[in-house]
Amino acid sequence: MKLALHWQILIAIIAAIIAGIITGTDTSILGISFYAIYAFVGTLFLNALKMIIVPLVMSSIITGISGIGNSENLGRLGGKTILFYATTSLLAILVGLVLVNITTPGLIDGQAAGDQLNLGTDANELAMVVEKVEGKGASDISDVFLRLVPTNVVAAAAGGQMLGLIFFSLLFGFFITRIDKDKSDVLKNFWQAVFDTMMHITMWVMKFAPLGVFGLVAKTVAATGFAAFSPLLIFFVTVVAALGIHAFITLPILLRVLGRVRPGTFFKQMSPVMLTAFSTASSSATLPVTLETVEKDIGVSNKTTSFVLPLGATINMDGTALYECVAAMFIAQAYGLDLTIVQQFTIVLVALLTSIGVAGIPAASLVAITVILGVIGLPLEGLGLLLVTDRILDMMRTAVNVTSDSAGAVIIARSEGEQTNIAS
């Protein structure tokens, strides 16, 4: 019987810890150190993730946005839905940003945890990282928006300037719906085919995640022992706390104030959906259960659920956006970087934009995090650390994503005059 991916990754982490402790950095076989082997395997996996970034993000955003624009409900209902989803995602990101600045998981006793995390923060490399990040920073907020509009979209893709590429993809997807139907159908079919292909490639790459995790974790443990796990534990707790605040404080307030419904009853009805999302770590796979529960048990009309929930599974990723923000800040802190308000605003903006283009499949947010790190100028080496805790956090943030989708359906239904079964 084939083990599920999360069990494979867990076994890989345990094996990596044992292997890293036993071999250290000096033990070798046939003249090749185990440490070099770990580094090779881990780097190969990271390279595979980087390889799929541009086509996956572009095709995901273009197909999602072009699908929205094609809907007959894009008017009032669509406007409300997009506004609600953008608002909740922004609130989630801000919760994560506040918490990560309070807990500072990337710092140990006020000092950057880069050495403990084996990020290679020697003086020369750290100076290069700082210079690169400062180059990505801005003297004022207008620079952030200037980077939204690339002078050459191909060069932007080649240079990893994903902020401009995302904006271009949003425009491209929107204006596909404004041309003749025959031509727009060709483009939609093309980008849908690209997206489907990239999904298959992504899932294929993720089959090697246990090996990649093994190499990255074993390399870190071999170099630092257990010192890396202290900041990782704080990072894990920070993300879980932020997800909890958003799911059980922010969303209930919105349900009570905007939806005028009973949050307790909402969560009682939604518990099977949340458990399904947690177990599958896929908002797309959970969508049939979400549709049935919100329509039959909560009492939202089919007109609302059939538009709001599929759209939410495509563009509304509160938990994912929150996680991306905390992860980027964690890695920045580990490098000893004191990000300015503008640089943190950049993280918020990119997290919000990339969450739109994150596919509803397990571990897809890892691709989005590489986008954020590239935009602010941080090395992708830190991404390997996140794989240690990513699977369980992926399950948690997916549950939050689906809960937010459902809350949006209820609130929008109430704004349309629907009563539902949980009205207060």
C-alpha positions in Angstrom: 0.0 0.0 0.0 1.4 3.4 -1.0 1.9 5.9 1.8 0.3 9.3 1.5 2.7 12.1 0.6 2.6 13.7 4.1 3.6 10.4 5.7 6.4 10.0 3.2 7.6 13.5 4.1 7.4 12.8 7.8 9.5 9.6 7.4 12.0 11.6 5.3 12.3 14.2 8.0 13.0 11.6 10.7 15.4 9.8 8.5 17.2 13.1 7.6 17.6 14.0 11.3 19.1 10.6 12.1 21.4 10.7 9.0 22.5 14.3 9.6 23.5 13.5 13.2 25.3 10.3 12.3 27.3 11.6 9.3 27.9 15.2 10.3 29.7 17.3 7.7 32.9 15.2 7.4 31.9 11.6 6.8 32.3 10.6 3.2 31.9 7.6 0.9 34.2 7.0 -2.1 35.7 10.4 -1.4 32.3 12.3 -1.6 31.0 13.7 1.7 27.5 12.9 2.7 27.0 16.6 3.4 27.7 17.3 -0.4 25.2 14.6 -1.3 22.6 16.1 0.9 23.2 19.5 -0.6 23.0 18.2 -4.1 19.7 16.4 -3.6 18.2 19.4 -1.8 19.4 21.9 -4.4 18.1 19.7 -7.2 14.6 19.8 -5.7 14.7 23.6 -5.2 15.8 24.0 -8.8 12.8 21.9 -9.9 10.5 24.2 -7.9 12.0 27.3 -9.5 11.7 25.8 -12.9 7.9 25.7 -12.8 7.3 29.1 -11.2 6.7 31.3 -14.3 4.5 29.0 -16.4 2.4 27.8 -13.4 1.8 31.3 -11.9 1.0 32.9 -15.3 -1.3 30.1 -16.5 -3.1 29.9 -13.1 -3.8 33.6 -12.9 -4.8 34.0 -16.6 -7.2 31.0 -16.5 -8.7 32.1 -13.2 -9.2 35.8 -14.2 -10.5 35.0 -17.7 -13.0 32.6 -16.1 -14.3 35.3 -13.8 -14.7 37.8 -16.6 -16.7 35.3 -18.6 -19.3 34.9 -15.9 -22.7 36.5 -16.4 -22.7 37.2 -12.7 -19.6 39.4 -12.8 -21.6 42.6 -12.1 -22.9 43.2 -8.6 -22.4 39.7 -7.2 -18.9 39.5 -8.7 -17.9 42.8 -7.4 -19.0 41.9 -3.9 -17.2 38.6 -4.0 -13.9 39.9 -5.2 -14.0 42.8 -2.7 -14.7 40.4 0.2 -12.0 38.0 -0.8 -9.4 40.7 -1.2 -10.4 42.2 2.2 -10.2 38.9 4.1 -6.9 38.0 2.4 -5.5 41.4 3.4 -6.7 41.0 6.9 -5.1 37.6 7.1 -1.8 38.8 5.9 -1.8 41.7 8.3 -2.5 39.3 11.2 0.5 37.2 10.2 2.7 40.3 9.7 1.9 41.6 13.2 2.5 38.3 14.8 5.7 37.5 13.1 7.0 41.0 14.1 6.1 40.2 17.7 7.5 36.7 17.9 10.5 37.2 15.6 11.1 33.5 14.9 14.1 34.3 12.8 15.9 35.8 15.8 17.5 34.0 18.8 18.3 36.2 21.7 18.0 39.2 19.4 20.5 37.8 16.9 19.8 36.4 13.4 19.3 32.7 13.5 21.0 32.2 10.1 24.0 30.3 11.5 21.7 27.9 13.4 19.6 27.4 10.3 22.7 26.8 8.2 21.9 29.7 5.8 25.6 30.3 5.2 25.5 33.9 6.6 29.2 34.6 6.5 30.2 38.3 6.3 30.6 38.4 2.5 27.4 36.5 1.7 25.4 38.4 4.2 26.7 41.7 2.7 25.6 40.5 -0.7 22.1 39.6 0.6 21.7 42.9 2.4 22.8 44.8 -0.7 20.4 42.8 -2.9 17.4 43.4 -0.6 18.2 47.1 -0.3 18.2 47.2 -4.1 14.8 45.7 -4.0 13.6 48.2 -1.4 12.3 51.6 -2.3 12.7 55.1 -1.1 9.0 55.5 -1.3 5.9 53.4 -1.9 5.6 54.6 -5.4 8.6 52.4 -6.4 6.6 49.4 -5.4 3.9 50.2 -7.9 6.4 51.1 -10.6 7.7 47.5 -10.4 4.1 46.4 -11.1 4.5 47.5 -14.8 7.5 45.9 -16.4 9.1 47.4 -19.5 9.6 44.0 -21.0 7.5 41.1 -19.7 9.8 38.5 -21.1 12.8 40.0 -19.4 10.8 40.2 -16.2 10.0 36.5 -16.4 13.7 35.7 -17.1 14.9 37.9 -14.3 12.4 36.6 -11.7 10.6 39.9 -11.5 7.3 38.3 -10.6 5.5 41.3 -9.4 5.3 42.7 -12.9 4.6 39.3 -14.4 1.6 38.8 -12.0 0.2 42.2 -13.0 0.6 41.4 -16.7 -1.1 38.1 -16.2 -4.0 39.8 -14.4 -4.5 42.2 -17.3 -4.1 39.5 -19.9 -6.7 37.3 -18.3 -9.1 40.2 -17.9 -8.8 41.4 -21.5 -9.1 37.9 -23.0 -12.8 38.3 -22.2 -13.0 41.6 -24.1 -12.2 40.2 -27.5 -14.3 38.2 -30.0 -15.5 35.0 -28.5 -13.9 32.8 -31.2 -10.5 34.3 -30.5 -11.0 34.4 -26.7 -11.9 30.7 -26.7 -8.7 29.9 -28.4 -6.6 31.7 -25.8 -8.7 30.3 -22.9 -8.2 26.8 -24.2 -4.5 27.4 -24.7 -3.9 28.8 -21.2 -6.1 26.1 -19.7 -4.0 23.5 -21.4 -0.8 25.1 -20.1 -2.3 25.2 -16.6 -3.4 21.6 -16.7 0.1 20.6 -18.0 1.8 22.6 -15.3 -0.4 21.0 -12.6 0.8 17.6 -13.8 4.4 18.7 -13.8 4.0 20.2 -10.3 2.4 17.1 -8.9 5.3 15.1 -10.5 7.9 17.3 -8.9 6.1 17.0 -5.6 6.5 13.2 -5.8 10.2 13.9 -5.1 9.4 16.1 -2.2 10.4 13.4 0.4 13.8 13.2 -1.3 14.2 16.9 -1.4 13.1 17.3 2.2 15.5 14.6 3.2 18.5 16.4 1.5 17.6 19.8 2.9 16.9 18.7 6.4 19.9 16.3 6.6 22.2 19.1 5.3 20.9 21.5 8.0 21.1 18.9 10.9 24.5 17.7 9.8 25.9 21.3 10.0 24.0 22.6 13.1 22.6 19.7 15.0 19.3 20.5 16.7 19.9 24.2 16.9 17.8 24.7 13.8 14.6 23.4 15.4 14.2 26.1 18.0 13.4 28.9 15.5 11.4 26.5 13.4 9.2 25.7 16.4 8.6 29.4 17.0 7.8 29.9 13.3 5.4 26.9 13.4 3.6 28.3 16.5 3.4 31.8 15.0 1.7 30.5 11.8 -0.7 28.3 13.8 -1.6 31.2 16.1 -2.1 33.6 13.2 -4.3 31.1 11.3 -6.3 30.6 14.5 -6.8 34.3 15.0 -8.0 34.8 11.5 -10.3 31.7 11.4 -11.8 32.0 14.9 -11.7 35.8 15.6 -11.6 37.7 12.3 -14.0 35.6 10.3 -16.6 35.2 13.1 -16.6 39.0 13.6 -17.3 39.4 9.8 -20.0 36.8 10.0 -21.7 38.5 12.9 -21.3 42.1 11.7 -21.7 41.8 8.0 -23.6 38.6 7.7 -25.8 38.9 10.7 -25.5 35.1 11.3 -24.5 33.0 14.3 -20.8 32.1 14.0 -21.1 29.2 16.3 -23.7 27.5 14.2 -21.7 28.3 11.1 -18.7 26.5 12.4 -20.8 23.5 13.6 -22.2 23.1 10.1 -18.8 23.6 8.4 -16.9 21.2 10.6 -17.0 18.3 8.1 -15.8 20.6 5.3 -13.0 21.9 7.5 -11.9 18.4 8.3 -12.0 17.4 4.7 -9.9 20.4 3.7 -7.5 19.5 6.5 -7.1 15.9 5.5 -6.8 16.6 1.7 -4.8 19.9 1.9 -6.6 20.8 -1.3 -9.3 23.4 -1.6 -10.1 22.2 -5.1 -10.6 18.6 -3.9 -12.9 19.9 -1.0 -15.1 22.0 -3.3 -17.8 19.4 -3.9 -18.2 19.0 -0.1 -18.2 22.7 0.4 -20.9 23.3 -2.2 -23.2 20.7 -0.7 -22.7 21.8 2.9 -23.1 25.6 2.2 -26.2 25.1 0.0 -28.0 22.3 1.9 -27.0 22.7 5.5 -26.4 26.5 5.7 -29.2 27.4 3.2 -27.3 29.6 0.7 -28.9 29.6 -2.7 -27.5 27.7 -5.6 -27.1 31.0 -7.5 -24.7 32.3 -4.9 -22.8 29.1 -4.1 -22.3 28.2 -7.7 -20.5 31.4 -8.4 -18.9 32.4 -5.0 -17.4 29.1 -3.9 -15.7 28.0 -7.2 -14.3 31.5 -7.5 -13.1 31.3 -3.9 -11.4 28.0 -4.6 -9.5 29.8 -7.4 -8.5 33.2 -6.0 -9.3 33.3 -2.2 -6.4 31.9 -0.2 -6.4 33.6 3.2 -4.4 31.0 5.0 -1.9 30.7 2.1 -1.4 34.4 1.9 -0.9 34.6 5.6 1.6 31.8 5.5 3.6 33.3 2.6 3.9 36.6 4.5 5.1 35.0 7.8 7.5 32.7 5.9 9.1 35.5 4.0 9.5 37.6 7.2 11.0 34.6 9.0 13.6 34.1 6.4 14.4 37.8 6.3 14.8 37.8 10.0 17.1 34.8 9.9 19.4 36.7 7.5 19.5 39.5 10.0 17.6 41.9 7.8 15.6 44.7 9.4 13.0 45.3 6.6 11.6 48.8 6.2 7.9 49.5 6.2 8.0 49.8 2.4 9.7 46.4 2.1 7.2 44.8 4.4 4.4 46.5 2.4 6.0 44.9 -0.7 5.7 41.5 1.0 2.0 42.2 1.8 1.3 43.2 -1.7 3.0 40.3 -3.4 1.5 37.8 -0.9 -1.9 39.2 -1.8 -1.3 39.0 -5.6 0.4 35.6 -5.5 -2.4 34.1 -3.4 -4.6 34.6 -6.4 -2.4 32.5 -8.6 -1.8 29.6 -6.1 -3.3 26.4 -7.4 -5.6 24.6 -5.0 -3.3 21.6 -4.5 -1.1 20.4 -1.7 2.2 22.3 -1.3 1.5 24.8 -4.2 2.2 27.7 -1.9 5.9 26.7 -1.9 5.9 28.0 -5.5 4.3 31.3 -4.4 6.9 31.7 -1.6 9.7 31.5 -4.1 8.0 34.4 -5.9 8.0 36.5 -2.8 11.6 35.8 -1.9 12.6 36.7 -5.4 10.7 39.9 -5.4 12.3 41.2 -2.1 15.7 39.8 -3.1 16.2 36.9 -0.6 17.9 33.7 -1.5 15.7 30.6 -2.0 18.0 28.6 0.3 15.8 29.4 3.2 12.9 27.7 1.4 14.3 24.3 2.4 13.7 25.1 6.0 10.0 25.5 5.5 9.6 22.0 4.1 10.2 20.6 7.6 6.8 21.9 8.8 5.1 22.7 5.5 2.8 19.7 5.2 1.0 20.1 8.6 0.8 23.8 8.0 -0.5 23.2 4.5 -3.4 21.2 5.9 -4.2 23.9 8.4 -4.1 26.8 6.0 -6.2 24.9 3.5 -8.9 24.5 6.2 -8.7 28.3 6.7 -8.9 28.9 3.0 -12.1 26.9 2.7 -13.6 28.4 5.8 -13.1 31.9 4.4 -14.7 30.8 1.0 -17.7 29.6 2.9 -18.0 32.6 5.1 -17.8 34.7 2.0 -20.7 32.8 0.4 -22.8 33.3 3.6 -22.1 37.0 3.9 -22.7 37.7 0.2 -25.9 35.7 0.3 -27.1 37.8 3.3 -26.2 41.0 1.5 -28.4 39.8 -1.4 -31.3 39.4 1.0 -31.1 35.6 1.5 -32.2 34.3 4.9 -30.1 31.1 5.3 -30.5 28.6 8.1 -28.1 30.3 10.5 -29.4 33.9 10.5 -29.4 35.5 13.9 
